[in-house]
Amino acid sequence: MKKHIIIFIISLVGLSSCIEEPVPYSNSTKGNFDALWHIIDTRYCFLDYKNINWDSIYNEYHSRLNTVSNKFELFDLCKEMLNELKDGHVNLSSDFDVSSNRRIFSDSIKNFYSDIIFSDNYLGEDFRSIGGLRYRKINNGKIGYVYYSSFSNTFGDQHIRNIFNLFSDCDGLIIDVRNNGGGLLTNSEKLASYFFDREMVTGYIIHKIGNGHSDFSRPTEIKTPAHNTIYWEKPVAVLTNRGCYSATNDFVNRMKLAPNAFSVGSWTGGGSGLPFSSELPIGWSIRFSASPMLDFNMNHTEFGIAPDYYIAITDSDKDNDIDTVIEKAIELITGM
């Protein structure tokens, strides 16, 4: 029998843990289902925060196990149960499929159109690109515009130095991270560091230390450093929408405290739980949110972060290849 094993790495020195040893489950339909349910019950970090009755959900989906006749049907049933968490960081991976909750933001305002971004009004065709950053002067050369589509794309100090030098005569800078689904937290911290003049505490993280739904450690500070030699001193607008998830949510949270920064657009998508992974007896991998990351006021950002200025793209602007959110950011920067 393959045992259900959970591996956790907790970096807090001296943190006491009351997490029990993992329970062995059989490699059967019920065994795999129970193992998955137990992992979420004891390790997932948002059950109480989201007011999810996980016991009730067990009863609902367990009653359907007698309809499962193969591994594909078991996978689909487990996927459906996991979708009850409404969490983009929860994924079940097998050798034939990877689950994801694609409906989390289906009812949200899109507030971003790539064809408009790449129209002549903004990036056009004659833009520069390095390290995943696409950039160009807009608004008659008065505003620097940078579009960053994924925090999985890595950039270097010299890349940022060159961009800032190009925009040195601009009134301000726009960092557009709309529809950026995340990536590396190290890139989030690094990009934010260019906009801080000193190191600041910009958030907190807590860890599960027991099997109870709210068994957490004391909050530990998350700091955003100031880069030693590169600093943008002028206004910077961060453009957001519900497609800003995970590491992008973290970046927006950090930028809330940057001296000359403000956000424009709509709520971010959230995704503030640091994900861990475990394995079912059948060999499938389950990734789940395990450690909540909080904002400076110790509030959860799992459901997203509100913009400083809420703006939605209007239908009339869309029809004319105008991005209402960018135009509002330009207006705010030039009015400072």
Rosetta silent file (secondary structure, phi, psi, omega in degrees, C-alpha in Angstrom):
SEQUENCE: MKKHIIIFIISLVGLSSCIEEPVPYSNSTKGNFDALWHIIDTRYCFLDYKNINWDSIYNEYHSRLNTVSNKFELFDLCKEMLNELKDGHVNLSSDFDVSSNRRIFSDSIKNFYSDIIFSDNYLGEDFRSIGGLRYRKINNGKIGYVYYSSFSNTFGDQHIRNIFNLFSDCDGLIIDVRNNGGGLLTNSEKLASYFFDREMVTGYIIHKIGNGHSDFSRPTEIKTPAHNTIYWEKPVAVLTNRGCYSATNDFVNRMKLAPNAFSVGSWTGGGSGLPFSSELPIGWSIRFSASPMLDFNMNHTEFGIAPDYYIAITDSDKDNDIDTVIEKAIELITGM
SCORE:     score description
SCORE:     0.000 S_00000001
   1 L     0.000  132.863  177.266    0.000    0.000    0.000 S_00000001
   2 L   -84.860  129.463 -176.725    1.297    3.439   -0.911 S_00000001
   3 L   -87.982  148.563  175.551    1.003    5.817    2.031 S_00000001
   4 L   -79.178  119.344 -174.263   -0.368    9.309    1.925 S_00000001
   5 E  -121.244  134.791  174.669    2.559   11.570    2.774 S_00000001
   6 E  -118.292  128.486  178.771    2.579   15.301    3.465 S_00000001
   7 L  -116.028  124.135  177.824    5.856   17.193    3.459 S_00000001
   8 L  -123.157  139.179  173.350    6.005   20.697    4.882 S_00000001
   9 L  -116.166  113.831  179.884    8.978   23.040    5.115 S_00000001
  10 L  -113.154  121.582 -170.561    8.466   25.770    7.694 S_00000001
  11 L   -89.687    0.423 -177.552   11.218   28.344    7.795 S_00000001
  12 L   -81.121  121.849 -179.111   10.313   29.983   11.075 S_00000001
  13 L   -70.492  130.383  176.412   12.948   29.300   13.708 S_00000001
  14 L    80.731    8.272 -179.365   11.505   28.016   16.949 S_00000001
  15 L   -77.867  120.106  178.904    7.987   27.560   15.555 S_00000001
  16 L   -84.971  141.879 -177.620    6.247   24.774   17.428 S_00000001
  17 L  -125.153  138.070  176.840    3.930   22.556   15.420 S_00000001
  18 L  -111.933   20.799  179.552    1.051   20.368   16.548 S_00000001
  19 L   -70.697  128.907 -176.948    0.443   18.862   13.125 S_00000001
  20 L   -77.057  161.716  176.274   -0.226   15.145   13.483 S_00000001
  21 L   -63.222  146.569 -179.191    1.510   12.413   11.536 S_00000001
  22 L   -62.988  147.353 -178.814   -0.148   11.664    8.187 S_00000001
  23 L   -92.621  133.412  178.507   -2.810    8.962    8.119 S_00000001
  24 L   -75.526  139.392  176.811   -2.282    6.020    5.719 S_00000001
  25 L  -127.789  150.036 -179.822   -4.994    5.463    3.119 S_00000001
  26 L   -78.224  154.690  176.611   -5.493    2.588    0.707 S_00000001
  27 L   -84.489   70.812  178.409   -5.077    3.004   -3.032 S_00000001
  28 L  -132.241  173.838  178.687   -8.772    2.534   -3.686 S_00000001
  29 H   -58.229  -51.170 -179.955  -11.546    4.816   -4.861 S_00000001
  30 H   -68.030  -39.665 -179.055  -12.625    5.575   -1.306 S_00000001
  31 H   -61.003  -44.156  178.851   -9.055    5.645    0.011 S_00000001
  32 H   -68.367  -39.779  177.741   -7.946    8.265   -2.497 S_00000001
  33 H   -62.100  -47.428 -179.061  -11.087   10.319   -1.983 S_00000001
  34 H   -65.103  -37.665  178.553  -10.670   10.270    1.800 S_00000001
  35 H   -62.109  -44.810  179.077   -6.966   11.115    1.530 S_00000001
  36 H   -62.661  -47.287 -179.179   -7.745   14.172   -0.607 S_00000001
  37 H   -60.279  -41.421 -178.088  -10.523   15.333    1.699 S_00000001
  38 H   -66.435  -39.480  178.792   -8.277   14.890    4.760 S_00000001
  39 H   -59.440  -48.020 -179.974   -5.413   16.893    3.229 S_00000001
  40 H   -65.813  -40.724 -177.759   -7.710   19.836    2.591 S_00000001
  41 H   -61.713  -37.117 -174.177   -9.406   19.462    5.974 S_00000001
  42 H  -102.476  -18.673 -172.837   -6.149   19.627    7.922 S_00000001
  43 H  -118.727  -27.383 -179.210   -3.813   21.645    5.675 S_00000001
  44 L   -67.781  140.297 -165.758   -5.829   24.069    3.538 S_00000001
  45 L  -100.194   -2.866 -173.934   -5.696   27.519    5.130 S_00000001
  46 L  -117.565   14.399 -177.002   -8.922   29.283    4.094 S_00000001
  47 L   -60.944  -47.802  178.700  -11.751   26.959    5.180 S_00000001
  48 L   -70.695  -42.698 -178.356  -12.807   29.142    8.120 S_00000001
  49 L   -60.318  -36.511 -179.206  -12.059   32.419    6.337 S_00000001
  50 L   -92.651    3.663  179.916  -14.269   31.398    3.401 S_00000001
  51 L    54.523   46.023 -179.786  -16.944   29.903    5.694 S_00000001
  52 L   -95.566  124.869  176.448  -16.714   26.539    3.925 S_00000001
  53 L   -87.879   90.016 -173.182  -18.420   23.605    5.641 S_00000001
  54 H   -70.402  -28.300  175.718  -15.940   20.931    4.562 S_00000001
  55 H   -65.120  -43.507  178.989  -17.775   18.187    6.501 S_00000001
  56 H   -64.112  -39.416  178.898  -20.954   18.904    4.567 S_00000001
  57 H   -65.591  -36.857  175.578  -19.034   18.873    1.302 S_00000001
  58 H   -57.936  -49.831 -178.193  -17.580   15.467    2.246 S_00000001
  59 H   -59.713  -41.300 -178.065  -21.055   14.029    2.733 S_00000001
  60 H   -63.527  -47.634 -174.888  -22.275   15.464   -0.565 S_00000001
  61 H   -84.465  -29.582  177.016  -19.444   14.117   -2.713 S_00000001
  62 H   -63.590  -33.560 -179.885  -18.847   10.892   -0.789 S_00000001
  63 L   -65.427  -15.796 -178.624  -22.446    9.906   -1.544 S_00000001
  64 L   -98.377    1.519 -178.259  -21.541    9.947   -5.248 S_00000001
  65 H   -63.047  -29.471 -178.120  -18.596    7.552   -4.958 S_00000001
  66 H   -69.612   -9.341  177.095  -20.792    4.587   -5.879 S_00000001
  67 H   -92.819   -6.615 -177.144  -21.182    6.113   -9.365 S_00000001
  68 L   -85.508  125.467 -177.363  -17.398    6.120   -9.942 S_00000001
  69 L  -119.751   -8.518  179.544  -16.196    3.201  -12.077 S_00000001
  70 L  -154.812  175.118 -175.628  -12.699    4.292  -13.202 S_00000001
  71 H   -67.531  -28.258  179.669   -9.872    6.720  -12.427 S_00000001
  72 H   -68.218  -41.675  178.133  -11.155    9.323  -14.886 S_00000001
  73 H   -69.648  -34.420  176.030  -14.505    9.549  -13.117 S_00000001
  74 H   -65.006  -43.885  178.794  -12.751    9.659   -9.744 S_00000001
  75 H   -59.356  -45.654 -178.514  -10.565   12.514  -10.956 S_00000001
  76 H   -64.489  -37.730  177.963  -13.610   14.461  -12.193 S_00000001
  77 H   -66.849  -43.927  178.699  -15.453   13.965   -8.898 S_00000001
  78 H   -64.548  -40.436  177.926  -12.418   15.125   -6.898 S_00000001
  79 H   -60.335  -43.475  179.877  -11.958   18.088   -9.228 S_00000001
  80 H   -63.924  -39.781  178.073  -15.570   19.119   -8.722 S_00000001
  81 H   -64.594  -43.020  179.954  -15.177   18.888   -4.950 S_00000001
  82 H   -65.205  -29.400  178.426  -12.014   20.998   -5.018 S_00000001
  83 H   -64.444  -18.125  176.256  -13.779   23.663   -7.078 S_00000001
  84 H   -63.858  -19.737 -179.520  -15.932   24.305   -3.995 S_00000001
  85 H   -79.016  -18.352 -179.989  -12.849   26.065   -2.555 S_00000001
  86 L    50.115   55.050 -173.868  -12.898   28.696   -5.318 S_00000001
  87 L  -137.685  117.714  179.669   -9.120   28.900   -5.214 S_00000001
  88 L   -69.259  -11.621  177.722   -6.842   29.163   -8.237 S_00000001
  89 L   -89.786    1.548  179.774   -3.966   27.748   -6.191 S_00000001
  90 L  -101.311  116.429 -178.840   -5.757   24.419   -5.779 S_00000001
  91 E  -139.282  135.184  173.384   -4.845   21.937   -8.503 S_00000001
  92 E  -105.789  124.543 -175.045   -5.104   18.171   -8.772 S_00000001
  93 E  -118.216  128.821  176.043   -2.531   16.718  -11.180 S_00000001
  94 L  -124.885 -172.668  177.952   -2.576   13.239  -12.715 S_00000001
  95 L   -84.647    3.776  179.665   -0.879   11.591  -15.692 S_00000001
  96 L  -133.232   -5.904 -178.279   -3.883   12.472  -17.862 S_00000001
  97 L  -167.482  157.115  172.858   -5.227   15.812  -16.588 S_00000001
  98 E  -129.721  124.058 -178.606   -4.643   18.842  -14.363 S_00000001
  99 L   -83.526  150.072  172.029   -7.630   20.426  -12.658 S_00000001
 100 L  -157.173  149.817 -179.742   -8.145   24.150  -12.281 S_00000001
 101 L   -89.673   95.103 -174.315  -11.092   26.319  -11.349 S_00000001
 102 L   -82.669   -4.739 -175.382  -11.615   28.254  -14.571 S_00000001
 103 L  -101.630    6.490 -174.760  -14.843   29.887  -13.419 S_00000001
 104 L   -57.921  -43.853 -173.823  -13.461   31.945  -10.520 S_00000001
 105 L  -112.251   18.046 -174.056  -13.452   35.227  -12.438 S_00000001
 106 L   -64.178  -27.330 -178.849  -15.957   34.409  -15.189 S_00000001
 107 L   -97.072    7.523 -177.691  -18.470   36.960  -13.904 S_00000001
 108 L   -89.424  155.319  174.972  -15.891   39.710  -13.375 S_00000001
 109 L   -67.538  127.495 -177.312  -15.346   42.751  -15.543 S_00000001
 110 L   -64.306  -50.571  173.800  -12.481   41.941  -17.893 S_00000001
 111 L    58.661   27.396  178.381  -11.217   45.542  -17.954 S_00000001
 112 L  -164.350  132.694  177.977   -8.386   44.674  -20.324 S_00000001
 113 L  -136.657  114.324 -175.364   -8.100   44.105  -24.066 S_00000001
 114 H   -63.964  -31.335  179.584   -4.737   43.126  -25.509 S_00000001
 115 H   -65.595  -29.435  176.152   -5.680   44.317  -29.004 S_00000001
 116 H   -73.423  -41.517  179.824   -6.125   47.835  -27.592 S_00000001
 117 H   -58.165  -38.722 -177.670   -2.798   47.645  -25.745 S_00000001
 118 L   -94.954   15.525  173.115   -1.023   46.779  -28.980 S_00000001
 119 L   -81.083  171.592 -177.886   -2.847   49.432  -30.997 S_00000001
 120 L   -65.278  -18.315  179.348   -1.064   52.592  -32.148 S_00000001
 121 L   -68.071  -23.745 -174.476   -2.486   54.485  -29.166 S_00000001
 122 L  -129.874 -106.245 -177.343   -0.223   52.566  -26.787 S_00000001
 123 L   -69.760  -35.439 -177.323    2.441   49.935  -27.491 S_00000001
 124 L    58.712 -147.461  178.468    1.703   49.692  -31.194 S_00000001
 125 L  -105.107  -15.449 -173.854    4.224   47.635  -33.168 S_00000001
 126 L  -103.018   54.095  179.224    7.325   49.725  -32.433 S_00000001
 127 L  -104.779  162.857  175.395    7.799   48.857  -28.754 S_00000001
 128 E   -98.927  153.425 -177.706   10.866   47.612  -26.925 S_00000001
 129 E  -146.560  129.817  177.149   10.886   44.321  -25.045 S_00000001
 130 E  -155.690  136.970  176.110   13.283   42.801  -22.514 S_00000001
 131 L    57.503   31.269 -178.840   12.857   40.335  -19.641 S_00000001
 132 L    82.060   -0.585  179.994    9.139   40.017  -20.307 S_00000001
 133 E   -99.916  121.695  176.102    8.698   43.805  -20.051 S_00000001
 134 E  -106.791  129.145 -170.822    7.225   45.567  -23.097 S_00000001
 135 E  -146.810  156.635 -178.434    7.614   49.304  -22.976 S_00000001
 136 E  -171.795  152.011  171.495    7.271   52.545  -24.901 S_00000001
 137 E   -75.390  137.865  176.909    6.650   56.250  -24.349 S_00000001
 138 E  -129.535  178.960  179.518    2.995   57.211  -24.815 S_00000001
 139 L    54.967   52.763  179.283    0.914   60.394  -24.571 S_00000001
 140 L    59.008   34.655  176.518    3.266   62.343  -26.836 S_00000001
 141 L    80.913    6.604 -175.775    6.297   61.107  -24.943 S_00000001
 142 L   -89.808  -17.646 -176.493    5.116   62.398  -21.565 S_00000001
 143 E  -127.821  134.138  171.873    4.351   59.013  -19.959 S_00000001
 144 E   -88.287  132.222 -177.927    6.416   55.844  -19.764 S_00000001
 145 E  -122.931  129.389  178.318    4.311   52.712  -20.243 S_00000001
 146 E  -127.183  126.834  174.063    5.374   49.171  -19.286 S_00000001
 147 E  -110.339  124.243 -177.706    3.263   46.066  -19.800 S_00000001
 148 E  -122.928  111.164 -169.750    4.320   43.006  -17.792 S_00000001
 149 L   -92.081  -15.586 -178.699    2.260   39.901  -18.572 S_00000001
 150 L  -159.168  131.455  175.853    3.816   37.303  -16.240 S_00000001
 151 E   -78.022    4.636  170.624    5.956   37.290  -13.121 S_00000001
 152 L   -79.811  -18.660  178.170    7.434   34.063  -14.458 S_00000001
 153 L   -84.092  124.053 -174.021    9.485   36.231  -16.833 S_00000001
 154 L   -97.833  138.349  179.895   12.729   37.275  -15.165 S_00000001
 155 L  -123.463  164.155  179.193   14.412   40.647  -15.637 S_00000001
 156 L  -117.152  169.919 -179.887   17.698   42.108  -14.433 S_00000001
 157 H   -58.270  -40.693 -177.999   18.808   45.372  -12.860 S_00000001
 158 H   -65.713  -33.004  175.809   20.299   46.592  -16.129 S_00000001
 159 H   -60.290  -47.972 -178.130   16.974   46.028  -17.873 S_00000001
 160 H   -68.255  -39.781  178.990   15.192   48.240  -15.354 S_00000001
 161 H   -59.785  -42.268  179.503   17.984   50.820  -15.390 S_00000001
 162 H   -66.369  -39.365  178.527   17.684   51.135  -19.171 S_00000001
 163 H   -64.746  -46.848 -179.942   13.902   51.478  -18.997 S_00000001
 164 H   -63.751  -37.292  177.864   14.095   54.170  -16.304 S_00000001
 165 H   -64.398  -41.285  178.635   16.759   56.035  -18.271 S_00000001
 166 H   -62.256  -35.380 -176.441   14.560   56.012  -21.373 S_00000001
 167 L   -96.025   11.708 -173.261   11.663   57.407  -19.344 S_00000001
 168 L   -62.079  -27.486  179.745   13.746   59.903  -17.338 S_00000001
 169 L   -95.766    8.446  178.704   12.172   62.916  -19.058 S_00000001
 170 L   -84.589  159.081  177.546    8.603   61.606  -18.618 S_00000001
 171 L   -73.119  -25.937 -178.034    6.120   62.962  -16.073 S_00000001
 172 E  -175.970 -176.989 -172.722    5.515   59.506  -14.662 S_00000001
 173 E  -131.074  141.840  172.617    5.361   55.783  -15.274 S_00000001
 174 E  -113.698  125.364  172.486    2.569   53.256  -15.792 S_00000001
 175 E  -108.059  110.417 -176.436    3.148   49.614  -14.815 S_00000001
 176 E   -98.983  111.175  178.817    0.366   47.549  -16.380 S_00000001
 177 L  -117.589   22.521  176.837   -0.040   44.126  -14.744 S_00000001
 178 L   -63.967  141.414 -177.812   -3.610   43.439  -15.816 S_00000001
 179 L    62.423   17.933  173.920   -4.230   39.790  -16.711 S_00000001
 180 L   -87.298  107.550 -173.974   -0.876   38.891  -15.132 S_00000001
 181 L   -79.859    3.259  175.905   -1.694   35.558  -13.491 S_00000001
 182 L   114.041 -154.613 -175.296    1.421   35.516  -11.298 S_00000001
 183 E   148.511 -122.386 -175.151    4.669   33.593  -11.299 S_00000001
 184 L   -95.014  126.879  176.686    7.673   34.018   -9.012 S_00000001
 185 H   -63.341  -28.569  178.283    7.320   35.892   -5.722 S_00000001
 186 H   -63.984  -34.737  177.240   11.003   36.797   -6.002 S_00000001
 187 H   -72.489  -33.484  175.872   10.214   38.783   -9.153 S_00000001
 188 H   -61.924  -49.100  179.046    7.331   40.505   -7.387 S_00000001
 189 H   -62.454  -41.611 -176.568    9.617   41.624   -4.566 S_00000001
 190 H   -65.732  -46.568 -178.964   12.358   42.645   -6.984 S_00000001
 191 H   -63.917  -39.905  179.307   10.139   44.769   -9.222 S_00000001
 192 H   -65.502  -31.609 -174.417    8.596   46.510   -6.218 S_00000001
 193 H   -61.930  -24.205 -179.399   12.039   47.270   -4.748 S_00000001
 194 L   -74.193   -6.152 -177.209   12.774   49.815   -7.498 S_00000001
 195 L  -115.796    8.625  178.705    9.973   52.032   -6.161 S_00000001
 196 L  -112.843  137.155  178.365   10.928   52.081   -2.459 S_00000001
 197 L   -93.278   -5.696  175.752   13.403   54.534   -0.932 S_00000001
 198 L  -159.780  158.040  177.929   13.829   52.397    2.198 S_00000001
 199 L   -65.816  137.030 -179.205   13.000   48.893    3.376 S_00000001
 200 E  -137.973  148.548  169.765    9.426   48.620    4.640 S_00000001
 201 E   -77.273  118.237 -176.751    7.174   46.001    6.176 S_00000001
 202 E  -115.254    0.245  178.775    4.495   45.555    3.513 S_00000001
 203 E   179.422 -172.508 -178.819    2.699   42.457    4.778 S_00000001
 204 E  -144.526  159.518  174.562    2.703   39.356    6.944 S_00000001
 205 E  -132.538  143.473  175.645    2.542   35.592    6.560 S_00000001
 206 L  -126.414  153.046 -175.417    1.099   32.969    8.906 S_00000001
 207 L  -121.644  147.817  171.913    1.592   29.179    8.811 S_00000001
 208 E   -68.211  131.655  178.405   -0.593   26.217    9.715 S_00000001
 209 L  -125.708    6.429  178.923    0.747   24.670   12.941 S_00000001
 210 L  -159.222  172.840 -177.315   -2.083   22.244   13.695 S_00000001
 211 L   -79.161  -15.294  178.122   -4.876   20.242   12.106 S_00000001
 212 L   -66.744  150.665 -175.912   -7.584   22.687   13.156 S_00000001
 213 L   -61.291  -25.738 -179.154   -8.899   24.986   10.437 S_00000001
 214 L  -119.980   28.286  176.988   -7.617   28.057   12.294 S_00000001
 215 L   -85.350   93.264 -176.019   -4.463   26.658   13.886 S_00000001
 216 E  -123.049  156.884  173.801   -1.964   29.291   12.739 S_00000001
 217 L   -75.478  174.122  171.113    1.362   30.660   13.887 S_00000001
 218 L   -69.444  149.865 -179.904    1.916   34.256   14.888 S_00000001
 219 L   -62.958  139.229  174.966    2.278   36.608   11.904 S_00000001
 220 E  -112.953  137.265 -176.342    5.782   37.037   10.516 S_00000001
 221 E   -64.908  140.862  167.868    6.754   40.245    8.719 S_00000001
 222 E  -111.012  122.440 -175.777    7.170   40.366    4.961 S_00000001
 223 E  -109.861  143.589  171.987    9.525   43.183    3.989 S_00000001
 224 E  -105.632  117.856 -178.785   10.015   44.929    0.673 S_00000001
 225 L   -78.176  161.008  170.167   13.624   46.104    0.302 S_00000001
 226 L   -97.797  132.717  179.515   14.750   49.266   -1.428 S_00000001
 227 L   -64.242  144.670 -175.007   17.155   48.658   -4.294 S_00000001
 228 L   -64.602  -36.394 -171.484   20.650   49.940   -3.556 S_00000001
 229 L  -127.481  -12.781 -176.407   21.148   51.973   -6.724 S_00000001
 230 L  -116.308  124.685 -179.073   17.898   52.101   -8.766 S_00000001
 231 L  -150.807  126.481  175.966   14.919   54.165   -7.627 S_00000001
 232 L   -90.834  115.922 -173.223   12.015   55.699   -9.550 S_00000001
 233 L   -93.971  -14.787 -176.313   11.190   59.006   -7.842 S_00000001
 234 L   -89.703  173.465  179.308    8.280   60.160   -9.997 S_00000001
 235 L   -59.386  145.415  175.651    4.636   59.040   -9.855 S_00000001
 236 E  -136.426  126.628  177.795    3.895   55.443  -10.850 S_00000001
 237 E  -103.220  129.693  177.140    0.445   54.068  -11.623 S_00000001
 238 E  -104.042  120.614 -177.529   -0.159   50.322  -11.279 S_00000001
 239 E   -93.730  129.826 -172.038   -2.997   49.077  -13.497 S_00000001
 240 E  -131.321  155.873  169.059   -5.035   46.182  -12.094 S_00000001
 241 L  -154.675 -175.704 -175.873   -7.960   43.910  -12.862 S_00000001
 242 L   -68.443  -11.546  176.342   -9.343   40.562  -11.688 S_00000001
 243 L   -80.186   -2.524  177.703   -6.721   38.776  -13.786 S_00000001
 244 L   -82.435  106.280 -170.878   -4.017   39.939  -11.332 S_00000001
 245 E  -131.296  152.297  171.151   -3.436   36.772   -9.329 S_00000001
 246 L    60.412 -114.427 -178.054   -0.938   35.206   -6.918 S_00000001
 247 H   -61.539  -29.604  177.264    2.490   36.900   -7.304 S_00000001
 248 H   -70.623  -39.074  174.103    0.788   39.815   -9.069 S_00000001
 249 H   -59.405  -40.599  178.082   -1.565   40.211   -6.132 S_00000001
 250 H   -63.526  -43.539  179.266    1.550   40.266   -3.941 S_00000001
 251 H   -60.955  -45.831  179.864    3.166   42.953   -6.133 S_00000001
 252 H   -62.559  -39.584  178.106    0.058   45.167   -5.950 S_00000001
 253 H   -62.303  -42.605  178.147   -0.029   44.699   -2.181 S_00000001
 254 H   -64.076  -44.698 -175.908    3.609   45.793   -1.872 S_00000001
 255 H   -67.058  -16.072  175.675    3.106   48.792   -4.157 S_00000001
 256 L   -58.065  -26.702 -176.865    0.290   50.033   -1.927 S_00000001
 257 L  -107.375    1.877  176.393    3.042   51.352    0.372 S_00000001
 258 L   -67.864  139.522 -170.224    5.487   52.613   -2.259 S_00000001
 259 L   -55.590  -40.399 -173.063    5.956   56.392   -1.771 S_00000001
 260 L  -115.443   21.422 -173.299    4.799   57.634   -5.191 S_00000001
 261 E  -105.217  151.797  171.060    2.552   54.770   -6.294 S_00000001
 262 E  -151.791  158.569 -177.740   -1.194   54.371   -6.728 S_00000001
 263 E  -111.816  146.303 -177.737   -3.373   51.746   -8.412 S_00000001
 264 E  -135.135  137.712  177.412   -5.970   52.254  -11.121 S_00000001
 265 E   132.518 -130.948  179.686   -8.513   49.813  -12.553 S_00000001
 266 L  -127.260  177.300 -178.512  -10.528   47.150  -10.769 S_00000001
 267 L   -54.098  145.774  171.253  -10.036   44.671   -7.923 S_00000001
 268 L   -73.632  171.574 -178.127   -7.206   42.178   -8.251 S_00000001
 269 L   -85.204  -12.558 -179.842   -8.048   38.482   -8.379 S_00000001
 270 E    88.746 -138.845 -176.408   -6.430   37.592   -5.045 S_00000001
 271 L    82.604   56.667 -173.330   -4.683   34.292   -4.538 S_00000001
 272 L   -98.111    2.497 -179.836   -2.811   35.123   -1.339 S_00000001
 273 E   -87.764  123.208  177.385   -2.273   31.608   -0.042 S_00000001
 274 E   -67.963  120.705 -173.378    1.276   30.314   -0.378 S_00000001
 275 E   -82.499  141.165  170.444    0.790   26.905   -2.048 S_00000001
 276 E  -119.175  172.286 -179.001    2.213   23.596   -0.819 S_00000001
 277 E  -131.748  154.533  174.637    1.879   20.142   -2.377 S_00000001
 278 E  -145.473 -177.058 -174.731    1.076   16.606   -1.264 S_00000001
 279 E  -137.645  142.203  176.535    0.369   13.251   -2.913 S_00000001
 280 L   -90.832  160.868 -179.924   -2.520   10.772   -2.982 S_00000001
 281 L   -55.291  -31.542 -178.561   -2.031    6.984   -2.794 S_00000001
 282 L   -73.659  -12.139  179.733   -2.773    6.714   -6.520 S_00000001
 283 L   103.412   -3.071  177.768    0.190    9.010   -7.248 S_00000001
 284 L   -73.246  146.346  179.245   -1.764   12.144   -8.105 S_00000001
 285 E   -99.536  137.521  176.479   -0.365   15.425   -6.799 S_00000001
 286 E  -119.912  122.395  175.868   -2.542   17.931   -4.962 S_00000001
 287 E  -104.682  141.083 -174.698   -1.462   21.566   -4.641 S_00000001
 288 E  -154.156  156.190  176.479   -3.302   23.771   -2.150 S_00000001
 289 E   -72.466  125.470 -174.888   -3.068   27.088   -0.308 S_00000001
 290 E  -120.614  -28.652 -175.816   -1.351   26.459    3.018 S_00000001
 291 E  -131.370  109.802  179.991   -0.012   29.779    4.376 S_00000001
 292 E   -68.126  137.906  173.048   -2.047   32.990    4.121 S_00000001
 293 E  -106.115  127.763 -173.503   -0.203   36.175    3.180 S_00000001
 294 E  -108.067  161.881  176.610   -1.741   39.290    4.742 S_00000001
 295 L   -82.563 -174.813 -175.420   -1.492   42.987    3.931 S_00000001
 296 L   -60.970  -29.878  179.661    0.181   45.634    6.098 S_00000001
 297 L   -91.756   12.603 -179.771   -2.961   45.891    8.263 S_00000001
 298 L    62.991   31.924  173.344   -3.035   42.094    8.656 S_00000001
 299 L   -96.904  146.083  175.039   -6.093   41.752    6.436 S_00000001
 300 E   -66.482  146.385  173.232   -6.518   38.829    4.060 S_00000001
 301 L  -122.147   20.093 -178.902   -6.133   39.570    0.350 S_00000001
 302 L   -59.326  -34.215 -179.391   -7.320   36.149   -0.842 S_00000001
 303 L   -93.031    4.271  176.006  -10.361   37.736   -2.477 S_00000001
 304 L   115.452  173.405 -178.631   -8.350   40.570   -4.031 S_00000001
 305 L  -124.433  131.895 -179.767   -7.170   44.134   -3.416 S_00000001
 306 L   -73.791  142.696  176.524   -9.224   47.217   -4.167 S_00000001
 307 L   -76.126  158.706  173.888   -7.694   49.833   -6.484 S_00000001
 308 L   -68.926  -33.454  178.616   -7.099   53.380   -5.301 S_00000001
 309 E  -131.215  112.478 -179.187   -9.097   54.572   -8.313 S_00000001
 310 E   -83.964  120.613  179.965  -11.803   52.285   -9.682 S_00000001
 311 L  -139.162  133.792  175.756  -12.144   52.676  -13.451 S_00000001
 312 L  -115.332  144.092  177.686  -13.807   50.389  -16.001 S_00000001
 313 L   -67.626  126.537 -179.001  -13.242   50.469  -19.741 S_00000001
 314 L   -83.114  156.835  179.815  -16.300   51.975  -21.387 S_00000001
 315 H   -63.791  -38.057 -178.649  -17.909   50.503  -24.485 S_00000001
 316 H   -67.474  -39.833  176.733  -17.424   53.718  -26.439 S_00000001
 317 H   -65.274  -43.521 -179.922  -13.707   53.830  -25.601 S_00000001
 318 H   -57.585  -41.987 -179.374  -13.330   50.153  -26.471 S_00000001
 319 H   -65.581  -20.156 -178.805  -14.888   50.739  -29.884 S_00000001
 320 L  -109.712   20.716  179.243  -12.301   53.457  -30.531 S_00000001
 321 L    56.714   37.546  177.059   -9.256   51.479  -29.335 S_00000001
 322 L  -113.042  131.258  177.773   -9.010   53.613  -26.195 S_00000001
 323 L   -96.209  107.289 -176.199   -8.163   52.070  -22.840 S_00000001
 324 H   -59.157  -34.717 -178.134  -10.130   54.010  -20.223 S_00000001
 325 H   -68.477  -44.970  177.980   -7.901   52.723  -17.416 S_00000001
 326 H   -63.166  -42.629 -178.582   -4.684   53.907  -19.078 S_00000001
 327 H   -63.212  -36.836  177.617   -6.244   57.266  -19.883 S_00000001
 328 H   -67.434  -40.076  178.613   -7.277   57.748  -16.242 S_00000001
 329 H   -62.551  -40.883  177.391   -3.742   56.883  -15.102 S_00000001
 330 H   -61.405  -44.917  179.385   -2.336   59.456  -17.524 S_00000001
 331 H   -59.229  -43.526 -178.866   -4.778   62.048  -16.227 S_00000001
 332 H   -67.540  -42.150 -179.074   -3.796   61.371  -12.608 S_00000001
 333 H   -66.087  -47.994 -177.440   -0.048   61.476  -13.311 S_00000001
 334 H   -69.067  -19.626  179.109   -0.138   64.674  -15.360 S_00000001
 335 L   -88.240    0.359 -179.297   -2.327   66.331  -12.741 S_00000001
 336 L   -88.748    0.000    0.000    0.211   65.824   -9.965 S_00000001
